[in-house]
Amino acid sequence: MLSMEGGPDMGARTVHLVTTLGLLALFGCAGEPAAMSGATGGNGMVKIDALAGKTWGLTQLDERSPAPAEPAVTVVFEKGKISGSGGCNQYFASVTSPSPGKIQVGPVGATKRFCVGPAGENEQRFFAALAKASRYTLEEGRLVLYYEREGESPGKLTFTPRPADR
């Protein structure tokens, strides 16, 4: 029960203070959305920093093409850049994330090893898709990079974490 000691205005100020504190507590419990805190949210969005520290292996080049197990195509995220193996060549590019779930990949640079056959073709498709990546999600432990395709729905590059090299 509120005390009226201290004058008639003190009770009104106390009610106002208690109401304000209650609202702050209520809204404070809502916390930061999962997509902003680095944890996987219901929509799979995470900060790009959460992708670092792992080597991600490509498992699906697009919805019509599973990626070959060998040679492995990989991506590693580090502060402001990505790198890995395209299957034949080592590659690198700058990467930014204007907000969780959004990605911008700079021009892809690579070593110049000559690759023929399916490995070379897959590498070129992978580099082209990677350069057009615009969104990313984590879905059941898999990293999915969405890339723009002219006149079609977005394509998907799907990766799973690879075991640490020994």
N, C-alpha and C positions, 0 to 999 in steps of 0.2 A: 504494500500500500504506500502511496506517495505521501510524504509529509508536507504540510503547508508551512513548516517553520521557515523563517526568513522572509516572510511577506507574501502577498497575494500573487505577485508575478513569478515567484520561485516555483510554484506548482506547475504553471504553464510552461516554464522553461525546462523543467525536469521532464515533463511529458514529451516536449519537443526533442530533447536530447535522447531520451529512451527510444523514441520513434526513429530518429536518425540513426542511432547505433544499430537498431534492429534491421533497418533497411540495408545498412552497410554490411552487416553480417550475412543477410540473405543474398545480396548480390556478390559478395566476396566468396561465398560458397560455390557460386557458379564456376569460378576459376577460369583459367585460360583454356580455350578449346584444345582438344587433343592434337589437331593439325598444327597448332602453333607451339605446342610444348615439346615437340620432338617425338611424341608417342604416336603410334598408329591410331588414327581416328576411324570412325565408322566408314568414312569415305576413302581411307587409305592414304591420306595426305600427310606428309612429314616434311620437316625441314630438310634441305638437301644435305646438311651436315650429318644427318642420321645414316646416310648412305656410305659415308667414309669408313675406312678401316676394314673393308671387305673387298675381295675380288669377286665380281659378279660374272657368271658364265652364261652366255647366250644359249637359250633353249628353244626359242621360237623366233625365227627371222620375221615372219608375219603370220597371219592366221592360216595361210595356205602352205607355209614352208617351215617344218621343224629345222632347227639349226643342226648341222652335223656335229657329232661329239668330238671328232678330230678332223682337222686341227681346231682347237678351242678358240672361240671368239670371246673376249673378255672386256670388261670395263672396270676401272678403279677410279673412285672419286677422291680427290684431294682438294684442299682449299683453292677454289678458283680454276681447277683444271680436271680433266679426265684423261686417262691413258689406258692402254691395254694392247691386246693382240687382235688384229682383224682376221686372223686365221693364217695369214702369210706374213704380214708386216706389222711392226709395232706402230702405234698411232698415238696422237696427242691432240688435245684441243682445249681451248678455254671454255669455261662453263659458268653461267650465273643463274641464280634463281631469284627473280624479282619478288616471289612470294611462294609459300609452300604449295607444291603441286605444279608450279610453273618452272620451265627450264629454257635456257637459251644457250645453244652450243655454237662456239665460234668455228671458223674454218678448220677442217680436220687436216692435220699434217701427218705424214707417214714416211717410214723408210721406203726404199725403192726396190725391194726384192721383187723379181719377176715371178708372177704366179699365173698358172694356166689352169684350165678346167674348172670344175665346180668350186674349188677353194677360192680361186681368183674372182669368179663371178659373184660368189656369196660375199666376199670381202667388199667388192665395189657396191653391192646392194646395201650392205651394212653401213658403210661410210656415208652413202647418200641418205639413208634413213636417219642416221645419227645426226647429220648436219641439219635435218629438218625437225628434230625433236622439239616439242613445245610444252609437253606435260609429262609428269611422272606420278606414279602411285606405287604403294606397296600393297600387294594383294596376296594374303595368305603366305607371307614370307618371300614372295616373288616381287622383283622390281619390274615394272612395266613402264617403258618409255613410249609415249604416243608421238607419232610424227605425221606431218601433213602430207597428203597425197592429192594431187590435182584431180578434181572431179570425182573423188571417192571419199568414203569415210576415212577417218584417221587410221593409219597402220599402227601396229604394236610390235615393239621389240621386247621380248620377255626374257628375264634373267633370273637365275637362282644363285644364292651364295655358293662359292666353291670352297672346298676344304682348304685350309691353310697349307701352303707348300712346306714340305719337310726337308 
